[in-house]
Amino acid sequence: MYTRKVKIYAGFERFWHWTQAVLIIFLALSGFEVHGVYTLFGYEKAVMWHDYAAWAFLVLIIFAIFWHITTGAWRQYIPTTRFIKAQLDYYLFGIFRNAPHPTKKTTLSKLNPLQRLTYFGLKILVIPVQVISGFLYLYYHQTEQVGLHFASLSGLAMLHTFGAFVLVAFIFMHIYLATTGTTWISNIKAMISGWEEVELSMDEVRAEAYPKVVRASEMGYYFLDRDGYIRDVNAAWLRIYGYSSPEEVIGRHSSMTRKPEDAPALREMLEQVLAGQKIESRIVERVGRDGRPGRHLLTAHPVYISDKIVGMAGFIVDESKNIEQEAER
C-alpha cells in the first residue's frame, strides 16, 4: 500500500470538532449530575455550568453552520448507498483481517458511506432535538407565559435525556473507530494536525513514479516495489523480454527475469537502491519469456513518495546483439 500525506482538515474544522467534543462531554457530565446519577460539581453548579455550556454549544453550532454553507462542506454529509454494504462488511469482518479500506478519503470526500449516514442523522435529527428540547426545558415557564404550549416538562426531560444517551453512545463508538486507522493514533493525530496519510491508487503511484512520456520511450521502463515485485513496465520492456502484455508480468516477482544463480545479485541491487543509492549504468544478464538468455544495460533509481522510498524504477537498453557478435567471434 502506498500513501501520501494530504491536508484533509482545515483549521476551523479541527477547532469545531474538538470544541464540540469537549462541550458534548461536559454537557453529558453536568447533565447526568443534574439527574442525580453522581455528584461532581454539586447540583447548583452543575445546573449553572450546564446552562452556560448549552449556550456555548449553540453559538458553536451557528458558526459551524455558517462555515459549512460558505465552504460547501455540507456536501460531505449527503447520504449515499454506494459502497455502504462494502463499508459495513469492512467494519464487521474486514477490519479484523487487515483488509483494505473499501473507500478512499480525500479533501472533498472525508466520510465513508456509514459515516455520512450517521453524521447526517446527528446533524439533522439528534443534535437539533437535543438543542430544542434543552432550551424548551430551560425556558419552559417563560414560553407558557407568552402563550406557547409544548409537551409536559417531564416529557421534555425524558426526550432530552434519551438524546443524551444517544450522543454518549456515539462518542464511545466514534472513539473506537478513530483507533482503526493505519495506527491506533493516526486518525487522532490527523484531526490535531490536519494532515493524514491517504492511500494512493496505482494510477497515482505511476504518476508520481515517472513522467507520461515513459510510455512511448524506446527504452524499457520498469518499476519494482520494495519487495521486488513488478508493478509497472512499458511496451519497450515487454518487447525486450518477449512478453505481449503487462498482465503477464505485473504482480510477479522480478526474480522471474533472472537465472536462479543471478537472483541474489538482483536482491542486492534492490537493497542498494532502497537505501537511497542510484545505479546509472550496469550490464545485467536476463532471462526472457521463452527462457533464452539476454543482456541489457540497466539504470535504477529510488522512487520517492512523500519523502519515503517506495520502490525502484529505471530503464533497460537491450545489449543482446553484442552477445551474439561476441559469440560469432
VMD Tcl script that draws the C-alpha trace (Angstrom):
set ca {
  {0.00 0.00 0.00}
  {1.35 3.42 -0.99}
  {0.34 6.55 0.90}
  {0.83 10.30 0.76}
  {0.34 12.99 3.39}
  {-2.58 15.24 2.47}
  {-4.08 18.24 4.26}
  {-7.55 16.88 4.99}
  {-8.90 19.01 7.84}
  {-8.98 22.82 7.83}
  {-8.13 24.88 10.91}
  {-11.73 25.82 11.77}
  {-12.85 22.24 11.15}
  {-10.39 20.97 13.76}
  {-11.32 23.74 16.21}
  {-15.03 22.99 15.75}
  {-14.50 19.22 16.13}
  {-12.54 19.39 19.38}
  {-14.61 22.21 20.89}
  {-17.80 20.34 20.06}
  {-16.38 17.16 21.61}
  {-15.40 18.96 24.83}
  {-18.79 20.70 25.08}
  {-20.80 17.50 24.48}
  {-18.77 15.60 27.08}
  {-19.12 18.45 29.58}
  {-22.86 18.74 28.90}
  {-23.19 14.98 29.49}
  {-21.21 15.13 32.75}
  {-23.13 18.08 34.15}
  {-26.46 16.88 32.78}
  {-26.31 13.44 34.36}
  {-25.32 15.07 37.66}
  {-28.46 17.20 37.45}
  {-30.36 13.90 37.15}
  {-28.72 12.73 40.38}
  {-26.58 9.98 38.84}
  {-23.49 11.14 40.76}
  {-22.00 14.19 42.49}
  {-19.17 16.01 40.75}
  {-19.68 19.79 40.71}
  {-22.58 19.98 43.13}
  {-26.21 20.31 41.98}
  {-26.42 24.10 41.74}
  {-23.08 24.45 39.95}
  {-23.94 21.56 37.64}
  {-27.16 23.33 36.60}
  {-25.33 26.65 36.11}
  {-22.44 25.18 34.11}
  {-24.80 23.03 32.07}
  {-26.72 26.16 31.02}
  {-23.53 28.05 30.15}
  {-22.22 25.11 28.11}
  {-25.56 24.86 26.30}
  {-25.30 28.48 25.15}
  {-21.68 27.98 24.11}
  {-22.74 24.90 22.14}
  {-25.48 26.89 20.39}
  {-23.01 29.63 19.40}
  {-20.60 26.98 18.07}
  {-23.40 25.40 16.03}
  {-24.26 28.76 14.44}
  {-20.62 29.34 13.43}
  {-20.33 25.74 12.17}
  {-23.47 26.08 10.03}
  {-22.10 29.30 8.51}
  {-18.73 27.63 7.80}
  {-20.32 24.52 6.25}
  {-22.53 26.61 3.97}
  {-19.86 29.09 2.83}
  {-17.22 26.42 2.19}
  {-19.57 23.84 0.67}
  {-18.50 21.32 3.33}
  {-22.18 20.47 3.95}
  {-21.99 18.23 0.87}
  {-19.80 15.85 2.90}
  {-22.89 14.71 4.83}
  {-25.21 13.91 1.92}
  {-26.09 10.21 2.41}
  {-25.22 7.70 -0.30}
  {-25.84 3.97 -0.68}
  {-22.75 3.47 -2.83}
  {-20.24 1.14 -1.11}
  {-22.38 1.05 2.04}
  {-22.53 -2.77 2.02}
  {-18.76 -2.96 1.49}
  {-18.20 -0.47 4.32}
  {-20.43 -2.44 6.69}
  {-18.61 -5.66 5.79}
  {-15.30 -3.90 6.46}
  {-16.33 -2.81 9.96}
  {-17.82 -6.22 10.83}
  {-15.19 -8.52 9.32}
  {-12.56 -6.89 7.10}
  {-11.06 -4.70 9.79}
  {-10.10 -7.84 11.74}
  {-8.45 -9.39 8.66}
  {-6.41 -6.28 7.89}
  {-8.40 -5.90 4.66}
  {-8.01 -2.73 2.56}
  {-10.46 0.08 3.25}
  {-13.31 0.00 0.67}
  {-13.44 3.80 0.32}
  {-10.73 6.38 -0.09}
  {-10.52 9.58 1.96}
  {-9.84 12.86 0.13}
  {-10.19 16.56 0.92}
  {-13.53 16.61 -0.91}
  {-14.78 13.26 0.42}
  {-13.69 12.70 4.02}
  {-16.53 10.45 5.17}
  {-17.32 6.88 4.19}
  {-20.99 5.93 3.44}
  {-21.77 4.80 7.02}
  {-20.19 7.94 8.46}
  {-22.24 10.10 6.09}
  {-25.43 8.37 7.18}
  {-24.55 8.59 10.89}
  {-23.45 12.23 10.83}
  {-26.45 13.19 8.71}
  {-28.74 11.72 11.37}
  {-26.85 13.50 14.14}
  {-26.94 16.90 12.44}
  {-30.50 16.73 11.12}
  {-32.21 14.87 13.96}
  {-30.32 14.12 17.20}
  {-28.48 17.41 17.83}
  {-31.41 19.66 16.79}
  {-33.75 17.68 19.05}
  {-31.24 17.97 21.90}
  {-30.81 21.72 21.48}
  {-34.52 22.45 21.06}
  {-35.66 20.18 23.90}
  {-32.92 21.53 26.17}
  {-33.81 25.18 25.68}
  {-37.55 24.46 25.88}
  {-36.89 22.76 29.22}
  {-34.69 25.65 30.37}
  {-37.27 28.30 29.44}
  {-40.42 26.21 29.86}
  {-42.24 28.65 32.16}
  {-41.34 31.68 30.03}
  {-42.83 30.02 26.93}
  {-46.06 29.36 28.82}
  {-46.25 32.99 29.87}
  {-46.25 34.15 26.24}
  {-48.92 31.62 25.29}
  {-46.76 28.88 23.82}
  {-47.60 25.37 24.98}
  {-45.36 22.37 24.43}
  {-45.10 18.88 25.82}
  {-45.01 18.37 29.56}
  {-41.86 19.23 31.47}
  {-41.23 15.57 32.29}
  {-41.74 14.65 28.64}
  {-39.13 17.20 27.56}
  {-36.74 15.90 30.22}
  {-37.17 12.29 29.04}
  {-36.66 13.27 25.39}
  {-33.57 15.31 26.26}
  {-32.14 12.50 28.40}
  {-32.73 9.91 25.67}
  {-30.86 12.15 23.21}
  {-28.00 12.42 25.70}
  {-27.69 8.62 25.83}
  {-27.61 8.52 22.02}
  {-24.80 11.10 21.93}
  {-22.82 9.28 24.63}
  {-23.17 6.01 22.68}
  {-21.97 7.82 19.55}
  {-18.93 9.21 21.40}
  {-17.85 5.73 22.52}
  {-18.34 4.34 19.00}
  {-16.55 7.33 17.49}
  {-13.54 6.91 19.80}
  {-13.29 3.21 18.95}
  {-13.49 3.75 15.18}
  {-10.96 6.60 15.46}
  {-8.41 4.00 16.60}
  {-8.89 1.82 13.49}
  {-6.64 3.83 11.19}
  {-3.20 2.89 9.91}
  {-2.10 3.02 13.54}
  {-4.34 3.37 16.59}
  {-3.49 7.07 16.88}
  {-3.14 8.10 13.21}
  {-6.73 9.38 12.83}
  {-6.49 11.32 16.09}
  {-3.19 12.91 15.04}
  {-4.78 13.87 11.71}
  {-7.60 15.71 13.48}
  {-4.99 17.60 15.52}
  {-2.55 18.49 12.73}
  {-4.93 18.42 9.76}
  {-2.60 16.13 7.79}
  {-3.40 12.48 7.13}
  {-1.79 9.59 5.27}
  {-4.17 8.63 2.45}
  {-3.84 5.58 0.26}
  {-2.83 6.14 -3.36}
  {-4.23 4.22 -6.30}
  {-1.78 2.53 -8.65}
  {-2.51 5.22 -11.24}
  {-1.44 7.89 -8.75}
  {1.70 5.93 -7.90}
  {2.55 5.71 -11.59}
  {2.04 9.45 -11.97}
  {4.46 10.02 -9.10}
  {6.95 7.41 -10.25}
  {7.60 8.57 -13.80}
  {6.53 11.06 -16.48}
  {3.90 10.02 -19.00}
  {6.47 10.19 -21.81}
  {7.88 6.92 -20.47}
  {5.00 5.14 -22.19}
  {6.37 5.98 -25.59}
  {10.05 5.53 -24.71}
  {12.20 3.18 -26.79}
  {13.98 2.20 -23.60}
  {12.41 -0.41 -21.40}
  {10.90 1.09 -18.25}
  {10.22 -0.89 -15.06}
  {9.00 -0.15 -11.54}
  {9.55 -2.60 -8.66}
  {8.05 -2.20 -5.17}
  {10.11 -2.59 -2.01}
  {9.63 -6.37 -2.03}
  {10.89 -6.72 -5.59}
  {7.52 -7.31 -7.26}
  {6.95 -5.83 -10.72}
  {4.37 -3.04 -10.51}
  {4.69 -1.44 -13.93}
  {6.51 -1.76 -17.26}
  {6.21 -0.08 -20.63}
  {5.90 -1.55 -24.12}
  {9.67 -1.43 -24.76}
  {10.37 -3.52 -21.63}
  {7.81 -6.10 -22.76}
  {9.40 -6.26 -26.20}
  {12.91 -6.76 -24.80}
  {11.75 -9.60 -22.56}
  {9.46 -11.11 -25.18}
  {6.12 -10.57 -23.45}
  {2.98 -9.42 -25.20}
  {1.02 -7.70 -22.39}
  {1.67 -6.13 -18.96}
  {-0.75 -8.58 -17.32}
  {1.78 -11.37 -17.88}
  {4.36 -9.78 -15.57}
  {2.75 -7.18 -13.30}
  {2.35 -8.58 -9.81}
  {5.01 -11.25 -10.32}
  {8.39 -11.17 -8.59}
  {11.30 -9.71 -10.55}
  {13.36 -12.88 -9.91}
  {11.41 -14.40 -12.82}
  {13.62 -12.26 -15.12}
  {16.88 -13.77 -13.83}
  {18.58 -17.13 -13.63}
  {18.40 -18.65 -10.11}
  {22.10 -18.01 -9.58}
  {21.62 -14.31 -10.52}
  {18.72 -13.71 -8.10}
  {20.98 -12.74 -5.13}
  {22.63 -10.04 -7.25}
  {19.20 -8.65 -8.15}
  {18.18 -8.60 -4.49}
  {21.42 -6.86 -3.53}
  {20.87 -4.21 -6.18}
  {17.33 -3.59 -4.91}
  {18.61 -3.20 -1.36}
  {21.21 -0.66 -2.52}
  {18.57 1.43 -4.27}
  {16.15 1.21 -1.33}
  {18.99 2.59 0.79}
  {19.00 5.69 -1.44}
  {21.73 4.81 -3.95}
  {21.46 5.28 -7.73}
  {22.76 2.90 -10.37}
  {23.49 4.86 -13.53}
  {24.88 2.05 -15.68}
  {25.18 -1.69 -15.15}
  {25.22 -4.64 -17.54}
  {23.00 -7.49 -16.28}
  {22.03 -10.91 -17.61}
  {18.33 -11.62 -18.07}
  {16.00 -14.48 -18.93}
  {13.24 -13.77 -21.43}
  {9.78 -15.26 -21.63}
  {10.99 -18.11 -23.82}
  {13.84 -18.92 -21.42}
  {16.51 -17.56 -23.74}
  {19.29 -15.53 -22.08}
  {19.95 -11.92 -22.90}
  {21.87 -8.94 -21.68}
  {20.90 -5.34 -21.18}
  {22.22 -2.07 -19.80}
  {20.31 -1.08 -16.68}
  {19.73 2.08 -14.63}
  {17.99 2.06 -11.25}
  {16.78 4.95 -9.10}
  {14.81 5.05 -5.83}
  {11.17 6.12 -6.19}
  {10.07 8.68 -3.59}
  {6.52 9.40 -2.46}
  {6.09 11.89 0.40}
  {9.83 11.67 1.10}
  {9.65 7.88 1.51}
  {11.33 5.37 -0.80}
  {8.58 3.07 -2.05}
  {10.46 1.14 -4.71}
  {12.96 1.11 -7.56}
  {12.47 2.34 -11.11}
  {14.71 2.67 -14.12}
  {15.36 1.84 -17.77}
  {16.93 -1.02 -19.70}
  {18.60 -0.96 -23.11}
  {18.98 -4.25 -24.98}
  {22.58 -5.41 -25.39}
  {21.80 -8.90 -26.77}
  {23.25 -8.12 -30.19}
  {26.61 -7.57 -28.61}
  {26.40 -11.06 -27.08}
  {25.65 -12.58 -30.49}
  {28.57 -10.70 -32.08}
  {30.91 -11.88 -29.34}
  {29.72 -15.47 -29.83}
  {30.39 -15.29 -33.58}
  {33.96 -14.20 -32.89}
}
mol new
graphics top color blue
foreach p $ca { graphics top sphere $p radius 0.5 }
foreach p [lrange $ca 0 end-1] q [lrange $ca 1 end] { graphics top cylinder $p $q radius 0.2 }
display resetview
